[in-house]
Amino acid sequence: MSIRDIIEGKKEWRAHVARVKALPKDYQIVYKEMQKYFFKVGPVELTDGTDLLSGIVDLFEEGAAQGKDVLDVTGSDVAAFCDELIKDSDTYADIWQEAADQEVNRAMKMSQDKRK
């Protein structure tokens, strides 16, 4: 990654943050909670760009322009809304589950081998 790419990425992120700050306060609150959710358990691809987050801002800008309450846009279960957005993506939670399953399977196999 070149210096130019880093600078361009920062410009894009700053523009994104400015769009979020321009949203009504209730939309900003829900967006920030969704962002935290995605950063904790969300799609692995999120680290490569902001397409998902930009899409949410697009949706929120449209909802705000129509005078909708943010929960009319997302539904009352915001976590379920987030899960639906990433349902076909690999998540960190999936990776952790797979690693835990592999570790248990390996431990069980070793235990069975010792009994033989």
KELUM-927782 format. One record per atom (N, C-alpha, C, CB): atom name; x, y, z. Coordinates in steps of 0.2 Angstrom, whole numbers. Glycine has a CB too. Layout:
// residues N
SITE,atom,c1,c2,c3
SITE,CA,X,Y,Z
...
***
This chain:
// residues 116
SITE,atom,c1,c2,c3
SITE,N,4,-6,0
SITE,CA,0,0,0
SITE,C,4,6,0
SITE,CB,-5,0,6
SITE,N,3,11,-5
SITE,CA,7,17,-5
SITE,C,5,22,-1
SITE,CB,7,19,-13
SITE,N,9,27,0
SITE,CA,7,33,4
SITE,C,1,36,1
SITE,CB,13,38,4
SITE,N,0,36,-6
SITE,CA,-5,39,-9
SITE,C,-12,35,-7
SITE,CB,-4,39,-17
SITE,N,-11,29,-7
SITE,CA,-17,25,-5
SITE,C,-19,26,2
SITE,CB,-16,17,-6
SITE,N,-15,27,6
SITE,CA,-16,28,13
SITE,C,-20,35,14
SITE,CB,-10,28,18
SITE,N,-17,40,11
SITE,CA,-20,47,11
SITE,C,-27,47,8
SITE,CB,-16,52,7
SITE,N,-28,43,2
SITE,CA,-34,43,-1
SITE,C,-39,39,4
SITE,CB,-34,39,-8
SITE,N,-37,34,7
SITE,CA,-41,30,12
SITE,C,-44,35,17
SITE,CB,-38,24,14
SITE,N,-39,39,20
SITE,CA,-41,44,25
SITE,C,-46,49,23
SITE,CB,-35,47,28
SITE,N,-45,51,17
SITE,CA,-50,56,14
SITE,C,-57,53,14
SITE,CB,-47,59,7
SITE,N,-57,47,11
SITE,CA,-63,43,10
SITE,C,-67,42,17
SITE,CB,-63,37,7
SITE,N,-63,40,22
SITE,CA,-65,39,29
SITE,C,-68,46,32
SITE,CB,-60,36,33
SITE,N,-64,51,31
SITE,CA,-66,58,34
SITE,C,-73,60,30
SITE,CB,-61,63,33
SITE,N,-74,59,24
SITE,CA,-80,60,20
SITE,C,-86,56,23
SITE,CB,-79,59,13
SITE,N,-84,50,24
SITE,CA,-89,45,27
SITE,C,-92,48,34
SITE,CB,-87,38,28
SITE,N,-87,49,38
SITE,CA,-88,52,45
SITE,C,-92,58,45
SITE,CB,-82,53,49
SITE,N,-91,63,40
SITE,CA,-95,69,39
SITE,C,-102,67,37
SITE,CB,-91,73,34
SITE,N,-103,62,33
SITE,CA,-110,60,31
SITE,C,-114,58,37
SITE,CB,-110,55,26
SITE,N,-110,54,41
SITE,CA,-113,51,48
SITE,C,-115,57,52
SITE,CB,-109,46,51
SITE,N,-111,62,53
SITE,CA,-112,68,57
SITE,C,-118,72,55
SITE,CB,-106,72,58
SITE,N,-119,72,48
SITE,CA,-124,76,45
SITE,C,-131,73,47
SITE,CB,-123,77,38
SITE,N,-131,66,49
SITE,CA,-138,63,50
SITE,C,-141,66,56
SITE,CB,-137,55,51
SITE,N,-148,65,57
SITE,CA,-151,67,63
SITE,C,-148,63,69
SITE,CB,-159,65,63
SITE,N,-148,65,75
SITE,CA,-145,62,81
SITE,C,-147,55,82
SITE,CB,-147,66,87
SITE,N,-154,53,81
SITE,CA,-156,46,82
SITE,C,-153,42,77
SITE,CB,-163,46,82
SITE,N,-152,44,71
SITE,CA,-149,40,66
SITE,C,-141,39,68
SITE,CB,-149,43,59
SITE,N,-138,44,70
SITE,CA,-131,44,72
SITE,C,-130,39,78
SITE,CB,-128,51,74
SITE,N,-134,39,83
SITE,CA,-134,34,88
SITE,C,-134,27,86
SITE,CB,-139,36,93
SITE,N,-139,25,82
SITE,CA,-140,19,79
SITE,C,-135,17,75
SITE,CB,-147,18,75
SITE,N,-132,21,70
SITE,CA,-127,20,66
SITE,C,-120,18,70
SITE,CB,-125,26,61
SITE,N,-119,22,75
SITE,CA,-113,20,79
SITE,C,-114,14,83
SITE,CB,-112,26,85
SITE,N,-120,12,85
SITE,CA,-121,5,88
SITE,C,-120,0,83
SITE,CB,-128,5,92
SITE,N,-122,1,77
SITE,CA,-121,-4,72
SITE,C,-114,-5,70
SITE,CB,-126,-2,66
SITE,N,-111,1,70
SITE,CA,-103,0,68
SITE,C,-100,-4,73
SITE,CB,-101,8,68
SITE,N,-101,-2,80
SITE,CA,-98,-6,85
SITE,C,-99,-14,84
SITE,CB,-100,-4,92
SITE,N,-106,-15,83
SITE,CA,-108,-22,82
SITE,C,-104,-25,77
SITE,CB,-115,-23,81
SITE,N,-103,-22,71
SITE,CA,-100,-25,65
SITE,C,-92,-26,67
SITE,CB,-100,-21,59
SITE,N,-89,-21,70
SITE,CA,-82,-21,72
SITE,C,-81,-27,77
SITE,CB,-80,-15,75
SITE,N,-86,-29,81
SITE,CA,-85,-34,86
SITE,C,-86,-41,83
SITE,CB,-89,-33,92
SITE,N,-91,-42,79
SITE,CA,-93,-49,77
SITE,C,-94,-49,69
SITE,CB,-99,-51,80
SITE,N,-94,-43,66
SITE,CA,-96,-42,59
SITE,C,-91,-46,54
SITE,CB,-96,-35,58
SITE,N,-93,-44,48
SITE,CA,-90,-47,42
SITE,C,-82,-46,42
SITE,CB,-93,-45,36
SITE,N,-78,-51,40
SITE,CA,-71,-50,40
SITE,C,-69,-45,34
SITE,CB,-68,-57,38
SITE,N,-74,-45,29
SITE,CA,-72,-40,24
SITE,C,-73,-33,26
SITE,CB,-77,-41,18
SITE,N,-76,-31,31
SITE,CA,-77,-24,34
SITE,C,-70,-21,35
SITE,CB,-80,-24,40
SITE,N,-65,-25,36
SITE,CA,-58,-22,37
SITE,C,-55,-20,30
SITE,CB,-53,-27,40
SITE,N,-58,-22,25
SITE,CA,-55,-20,18
SITE,C,-58,-14,15
SITE,CB,-56,-26,13
SITE,N,-64,-11,18
SITE,CA,-67,-5,15
SITE,C,-73,-4,19
SITE,CB,-68,-6,8
SITE,N,-76,1,17
SITE,CA,-82,4,20
SITE,C,-89,3,16
SITE,CB,-81,11,22
SITE,N,-89,-2,11
SITE,CA,-95,-2,7
SITE,C,-101,-4,11
SITE,CB,-94,-8,2
SITE,N,-101,-8,16
SITE,CA,-106,-10,20
SITE,C,-108,-3,24
SITE,CB,-105,-15,25
SITE,N,-104,0,27
SITE,CA,-105,6,31
SITE,C,-108,11,27
SITE,CB,-99,8,35
SITE,N,-105,12,21
SITE,CA,-107,18,16
SITE,C,-115,16,14
SITE,CB,-103,18,10
SITE,N,-116,10,13
SITE,CA,-123,8,11
SITE,C,-128,9,17
SITE,CB,-123,0,9
SITE,N,-126,8,23
SITE,CA,-130,10,28
SITE,C,-131,17,29
SITE,CB,-127,7,35
SITE,N,-126,21,28
SITE,CA,-127,29,28
SITE,C,-132,31,22
SITE,CB,-120,32,27
SITE,N,-131,28,16
SITE,CA,-135,29,11
SITE,C,-143,28,13
SITE,CB,-134,25,4
SITE,N,-144,22,16
SITE,CA,-150,20,18
SITE,C,-153,25,23
SITE,CB,-150,13,21
SITE,N,-149,27,28
SITE,CA,-151,31,33
SITE,C,-152,39,30
SITE,CB,-145,32,39
SITE,N,-148,41,26
SITE,CA,-149,47,23
SITE,C,-156,47,19
SITE,CB,-144,49,18
SITE,N,-158,42,16
SITE,CA,-164,41,12
SITE,C,-170,41,17
SITE,CB,-164,35,8
SITE,N,-169,37,23
SITE,CA,-174,37,28
SITE,C,-175,44,31
SITE,CB,-173,32,33
SITE,N,-170,47,33
SITE,CA,-171,54,36
SITE,C,-174,59,31
SITE,CB,-164,56,38
SITE,N,-172,59,25
SITE,CA,-175,63,20
SITE,C,-183,62,19
SITE,CB,-172,62,13
SITE,N,-185,56,20
SITE,CA,-192,54,20
SITE,C,-195,56,27
SITE,CB,-193,47,18
SITE,N,-192,58,32
SITE,CA,-195,60,38
SITE,C,-196,53,42
SITE,CB,-201,63,37
SITE,N,-193,48,41
SITE,CA,-194,42,45
SITE,C,-190,42,51
SITE,CB,-193,35,40
SITE,N,-193,38,56
SITE,CA,-189,37,62
SITE,C,-184,32,60
SITE,CB,-194,35,68
SITE,N,-178,32,64
SITE,CA,-173,27,62
SITE,C,-175,20,63
SITE,CB,-167,28,66
SITE,N,-179,19,68
SITE,CA,-181,12,69
SITE,C,-187,9,64
SITE,CB,-184,11,76
SITE,N,-190,14,61
SITE,CA,-194,12,55
SITE,C,-190,10,49
SITE,CB,-198,18,53
SITE,N,-184,12,49
SITE,CA,-179,10,44
SITE,C,-176,3,45
SITE,CB,-173,15,43
SITE,N,-174,2,52
SITE,CA,-170,-4,54
SITE,C,-175,-9,57
SITE,CB,-165,-2,58
SITE,N,-180,-7,60
SITE,CA,-184,-12,64
SITE,C,-182,-11,71
SITE,CB,-184,-19,61
SITE,N,-186,-13,76
SITE,CA,-184,-12,83
SITE,C,-178,-16,85
SITE,CB,-190,-14,87
SITE,N,-177,-22,81
SITE,CA,-171,-26,83
SITE,C,-165,-25,79
SITE,CB,-173,-34,83
SITE,N,-161,-20,81
SITE,CA,-156,-17,77
SITE,C,-151,-23,75
SITE,CB,-153,-11,80
SITE,N,-149,-27,81
SITE,CA,-145,-33,80
SITE,C,-147,-37,74
SITE,CB,-144,-36,86
SITE,N,-153,-39,74
SITE,CA,-156,-43,69
SITE,C,-155,-40,62
SITE,CB,-163,-45,71
SITE,N,-156,-34,62
SITE,CA,-155,-30,56
SITE,C,-148,-31,53
SITE,CB,-157,-23,56
SITE,N,-143,-30,58
SITE,CA,-136,-31,56
SITE,C,-135,-38,54
SITE,CB,-132,-29,62
SITE,N,-137,-43,58
SITE,CA,-136,-50,56
SITE,C,-139,-51,49
SITE,CB,-140,-54,61
SITE,N,-144,-48,47
SITE,CA,-147,-49,40
SITE,C,-143,-46,35
SITE,CB,-154,-46,40
SITE,N,-140,-41,36
SITE,CA,-135,-38,32
SITE,C,-129,-42,30
SITE,CB,-133,-31,34
SITE,N,-127,-45,35
SITE,CA,-121,-49,34
SITE,C,-122,-57,34
SITE,CB,-116,-48,40
SITE,N,-128,-59,33
SITE,CA,-129,-66,34
SITE,C,-125,-70,29
SITE,CB,-137,-67,32
SITE,N,-123,-68,23
SITE,CA,-119,-72,18
SITE,C,-112,-71,19
SITE,CB,-122,-71,11
SITE,N,-110,-67,24
SITE,CA,-103,-65,25
SITE,C,-99,-69,30
SITE,CB,-102,-58,26
SITE,N,-93,-71,29
SITE,CA,-89,-74,35
SITE,C,-88,-69,40
SITE,CB,-82,-77,32
SITE,N,-90,-71,46
SITE,CA,-89,-66,52
SITE,C,-83,-68,57
SITE,CB,-95,-65,56
SITE,N,-81,-64,61
SITE,CA,-76,-66,66
SITE,C,-79,-71,71
SITE,CB,-74,-60,70
SITE,N,-86,-70,72
SITE,CA,-89,-75,76
SITE,C,-88,-82,73
SITE,CB,-96,-73,77
SITE,N,-89,-83,66
SITE,CA,-89,-89,63
SITE,C,-82,-92,63
SITE,CB,-91,-88,55
SITE,N,-77,-88,63
SITE,CA,-70,-90,63
SITE,C,-69,-93,70
SITE,CB,-65,-84,61
SITE,N,-71,-89,75
SITE,CA,-70,-91,82
SITE,C,-73,-98,83
SITE,CB,-72,-86,87
SITE,N,-79,-98,81
SITE,CA,-83,-105,82
SITE,C,-80,-111,79
SITE,CB,-90,-104,79
SITE,N,-77,-109,73
SITE,CA,-74,-115,69
SITE,C,-67,-117,72
SITE,CB,-72,-112,62
SITE,N,-64,-112,75
SITE,CA,-57,-113,79
SITE,C,-59,-117,85
SITE,CB,-54,-107,80
SITE,N,-64,-115,89
SITE,CA,-66,-119,95
SITE,C,-68,-126,93
SITE,CB,-72,-115,98
SITE,N,-72,-127,88
SITE,CA,-74,-134,86
SITE,C,-68,-138,84
SITE,CB,-79,-133,80
SITE,N,-63,-135,80
SITE,CA,-57,-139,78
SITE,C,-53,-141,85
SITE,CB,-53,-135,74
SITE,N,-53,-136,89
SITE,CA,-49,-137,95
SITE,C,-52,-143,99
SITE,CB,-48,-131,100
SITE,N,-59,-143,100
SITE,CA,-62,-148,104
SITE,C,-61,-155,100
SITE,CB,-70,-146,105
SITE,N,-62,-155,94
SITE,CA,-61,-161,90
SITE,C,-54,-164,91
SITE,CB,-63,-160,83
SITE,N,-49,-159,90
SITE,CA,-42,-162,91
SITE,C,-41,-165,98
SITE,CB,-37,-156,90
SITE,N,-44,-161,103
SITE,CA,-43,-164,110
SITE,C,-47,-170,111
SITE,CB,-46,-158,115
SITE,N,-52,-171,108
SITE,CA,-56,-177,109
SITE,C,-53,-183,105
SITE,CB,-63,-176,106
SITE,N,-50,-182,100
SITE,CA,-46,-187,96
SITE,C,-40,-189,100
SITE,CB,-44,-184,89
SITE,N,-36,-184,103
SITE,CA,-30,-186,107
SITE,C,-32,-190,113
SITE,CB,-27,-179,109
SITE,N,-38,-188,116
SITE,CA,-41,-192,122
SITE,C,-42,-199,120
SITE,CB,-47,-188,125
SITE,N,-46,-200,114
SITE,CA,-47,-206,112
SITE,C,-41,-211,110
SITE,CB,-52,-206,106
SITE,N,-36,-207,107
SITE,CA,-30,-211,105
SITE,C,-26,-213,111
SITE,CB,-25,-206,101
SITE,N,-27,-210,117
SITE,CA,-23,-212,123
SITE,C,-27,-218,126
SITE,CB,-23,-206,128
SITE,N,-33,-218,125
SITE,CA,-37,-224,128
SITE,C,-36,-230,124
SITE,CB,-45,-222,128
SITE,N,-33,-230,118
SITE,CA,-32,-236,114
SITE,C,-26,-240,117
SITE,CB,-32,-234,107
***
